[in-house]
Amino acid sequence: MKRRTFLKNTSLGSLALGIPAAAMSCAERSEENKVADAGPGGPVVLATWNVNNATKAAWDSLAAGSSALDAVEAGCKIEEADIKNSSVGKGGLPDRDGNVTLDACIMDHTGNCGSVVYLQNITHAITVARSVMEDTPHVMLAGKGAEMHALSIGLEAEDLLTPESKAAWEKWKETSQYKPIINIENHDTIGMLVMDKDGTLAGGCTTSGLAYKMQGRVGDSPIIGSGLFVDNEVGAAVATGLGEEVVKTVGSFLIVELMRQGKSPQEACEEAIRRIVEKPGSNYKDFQVGYIAMNKKGETGYYAIHKGFWATQYQGDENKNFESDFYNK
């Protein structure tokens, strides 16, 4: 059964045409390295963290004539299959009971989306999420049902707990104390935004979640509007870091709506971070959240709570890695 067709969003009129140029300040970026405007139609690939192989794969997909959605899937699959990346796909660090569980979502330019939560034994969660979007009447599948669907579309079951991740888990059990560690927990969880040459947007996010989490825990990454949101008339945003805090502010949707109101991607990311850190009683000094965003002009922005969050941008046949500015008040 193919999924139902969603209603198109109302036209934004002159507001969508008046999105200002991005304020692209980054601590380590010189003026000549700024990538401020791809111009209408892109193409551009933007991702969280230093994932040069993933952004290159997405760019190559675009260059071969594939869609923005195809490019997102191609890029995310690179990190899912990299067993050295301990927060995505195969090789991800397990929950406190030793289970590697994956969350992922994907969203296209029409507003269609799909996600999987608590998926086990399947490396490419992003592919399963896309199939949920395209081949079922649903938006989200969880647990055993998600795994069964993955097998039904031809993906193979395999043990995702590598010897390296198992050894790290065994060492953790010596204390069994869980505390988020800034820029360590969820590090390299990949969120990716792609604009093709025609200005079409798509996005995806895939992760194995917080290491040694409680069994059954799900963060922001598979939640449309929190971990990822795409509006082809405005722009797109994706999150990384402590998902519980992103969910509380519906961060990615917030950023897109701020861009709808006229803020640049950089300004929107900064405002979304302020919403987290300036809440009464916020313990933001104890965790990290970072955002990336892109508008319809191909302008990009990235911002985080703490120093040490990086983004990768592929454009013009070249990867560039940027350390984001961060909240510093």
N, C-alpha and C positions, 0 to 999 in steps of 0.2 A: 504494500500500500504506500503510495507516495503521500508526503505530508500535505496538510492543508495549505492553501495560499493565504498569506497574511495581507491585511490592508496596508496600503502605502501610507506613509506619514504625510501630514498636511504640508503643502508647500510653505517654505520659509520666506518667500518673497524677498524684499530688499534686504532683510537682515542677513540672510545667508550669503548675499552678494557683498556684504560689507564687512566681512571678517578681516580684522587688521593684520598687519605683518607681525610675525612672532617675535617675542622678546627672548632671544635664544642665549641667555647668559649661562655659561658653564665655567666652572672654576679653572679647568685645565685647557680651555680652548682659546686660541688666539683668533684675532679677527679673520685672518686668511683661511682658517680652518672651519669657520662657521658655515653650516649648511642651512641657510635661512629660508630658501624658497625654491622648490622644484618647479614652480610654475604650474598652471592648470594641467592636470593629467599625469603628473609624475614622470616616470615611475620612481618609487622610493620604497625601501624596506627598512623598518625600524624594529628593534627588539630589545628586551631587557637583558642586562649583563653583557659580558664579553663572549658572544656566541658567533664568532666570525664564520665558522663553517655553515651554521644554520642560515645566516643572512645571505651568504654566497649561494647556497642551494636555492633559496627563494628567488634571488635575482636571476639565477640561471634558468629557473622555471619560467619567469616572466620573459626572459630573452628568447626562450624557445616557443613563445606564443601562448603559454598557458594563462589561465585566469589568475586574478589576485587570490582567489580562494585556493586554487591548486598550489600557488606559491606558498601560502601560509602552511598548508599541510606538509609540503615538501621540506620546508625549513624546520618545522617543529619535529618532524620525524628524525632529523639528524641528531638532535639532542636526546630524543627518547631512546635511540639505539646506542648512544655513547655510554658505555658502562663506567666511564670515568666521571660522569656527571651523576653525583649521588643524590640529586633532588628531582630527577626527571626519569621516567620510564624504567628500563632495565638497569639494575644497579642502584636504584633509589634506596635510600635508607628506610628501614621498615618502621612499623608502629611498635609500641612497647612489647607486643606479643610476637614480634618477628614476622609480621605480614607486610609485604610491599603492596600498597594500595594506591591506585592512580586516580587523579581527577583531571578532566580536560573539558574545554568547550571551544566552539568555533562559531563564527557569525559571518554572514555574507552581506552584500550590498542591498539586498531587498528587505532585510530585517529578519530573515530566517536564521535559526540558530539550533544548535544541538549540543548536548553535554553528557558526560558520564561521570559518576561518582562512585568511589569505593570499588573501582575495577581492579580485579586481580588476574594474574597469569597471562596478561596480554600486553605486549610492549607498546604498541602504537595506539595509545588512548585517543590521540587526535583524530585518527582514521575512524575509530568507532564513533566518536562524537559527530563527525561529519555524516556518517551513515545514519545515525539517529535523526539528524536534520533532514537528510534527503530521502531516506527509505522507510521512515516510520511516521505515524501521525503524532509523534511525541516530541518533546523538547529534551527530556532528561530520562536516562535509564541508570539504575543503581545496582551495585553489587552483582549477585549471581545473574540477574537478568541482563545486565550490561555485558557480562562475560559470555552468556549464551548467544546474545546477538552478535558479538564479535566472532564467535566460532561459526555462526550461520552465514557470515559474509566471507568466510574463507581465511580468517586470521588464525594463526596457530597458537595453542597454549604453550607456555614455557615458564620455567622457574625464574622469577625476576630478582630473587635474592642472590647476589653474587657473593663469592667468598670474601671479598673485601668489605662489602656492606654487612655481611654476617659477623665478621670479626669486629667491626665497629660497634655493632649492636651488643655483642657479647661483652665488650669492654664497658659499654654504657650500663649494662645490668649490674656491674660491680657497685654502682652507687644508686642507679635507678632514679636519679633526680633530673627532672626536666625543667630547663629554663631556656627561653628563647635567647639565642646569641646573635647579636647584631651582625648582619652581613654574613653569617654562617648558616643559620637555619633558613631554608628556602633559597639559599644562594644558587644561582643559575637556573632556578625555575624560569622557564621561557614563556614570555608573552611576546607576540609578534603582530605587527600591523603592516599591511602592504597596500600600496596604491599602484595600479597599473598605468600604462601610458594614456589610457582614456579617462583617468580620474576615478576609477572604480575602487572602492575600499573593501577590505576584508580583514578579519583578525582571528587570532587563536591564542589559547593559553593551555599549557600542559605541565603537570607537576606530580611528584610523589608525596607532596605535602610536608608538613613538619616532621622531622625525624623523631621517632619514639613517642608519637602522639598516642592518645587514647584510641583504642580500637573503635572504628566507626567515625572518627573525626573527619569532617569535611571543611575545607577552608573556602576562600573566596574564588579560587581559580575556575571552578566549573559553574559559577553562579553568574548568569547574564545580568549585567548592570553593576555587579560588584567587581569581579575580576576582569571583565571585558565588556565593552559596548561599542557598537558600530552603527552610525547613522550616516548613510551615504550622502545626505544633503548637507551635513555639517562636518563630521570628522569621526575619529575613533580614539579610544583610550584603553590601556591595559595596566594591571597592577602586579606588583610582586611584594613579597615580604610577609608580615604577620597577617594572615587572612582574616582573623577575627576582627581586626581593627578596620580593614577595608569594608567588610560586610556592614559594619555599624553605620557607615556613612555612604554606602552604595557608591563607592568612589569613582568607578569608571563612567557610570551614567552621569554622575555629578559633573565630571570634567567635560563631557560632551555637551551637556546643557549649558555650562558656562561658556563654551565656545559658541553655542547657538546664540547666546546673549551678546556676543561680540568680543569676548576675551581671546587672546592668542593661546595656542597650545601651552606655551610656557606659563603664562599667567594663570591658566585654568589648573595646571598641575600644582602650582604653588598654592592656589586657593584651596584645593582639595586636601593638601597636606596640612594647611592651617586648620581646616575643619577638624582634623584628628588631634593635633597637638594642643589646640586651644580649648578643648572641651574641659569643663570643670573636673578636676581630679585626674586628668590624663597622666598616665605613667609612660609617656612617649620616650623617655630617656632609656627605657628598658627594651625597646623593640625597634625594628626597621620597617618602613613602608616606602616603596618607590613607585612612581607613575611615569609612563611615557604616553605621549599623545601626538596625533597628527590631524591637521585640518584638510579641507578640500583643496587648498592651494599647494599641499605638500609640505607645508611648514610644520615643524616638529618642536616638541618640548619634552623635558624630563626634569623631575625634581624628587627629592627624598627627604626623609626626616633627619637622617644622619649622613655624614660623609662616608664615602666608600661604595655608593651605588653607581653602577656603570650602565651605559646604553650603547648599542651598536647600530650604526646607520650605514646601509649600503646604497650607494647612489653613484651613478657615473662610473661604473665598473671599479669601485673602490670601497673597501670597508673602512669606517672610521669609528674608533672607540672613544666615548666621551665620559669623563667622570662628572656626574651631575652636581649642580649646586644643591645645597641642603638647608634645611631650616636651622637658623643660627641666631636665635634671640634669647 
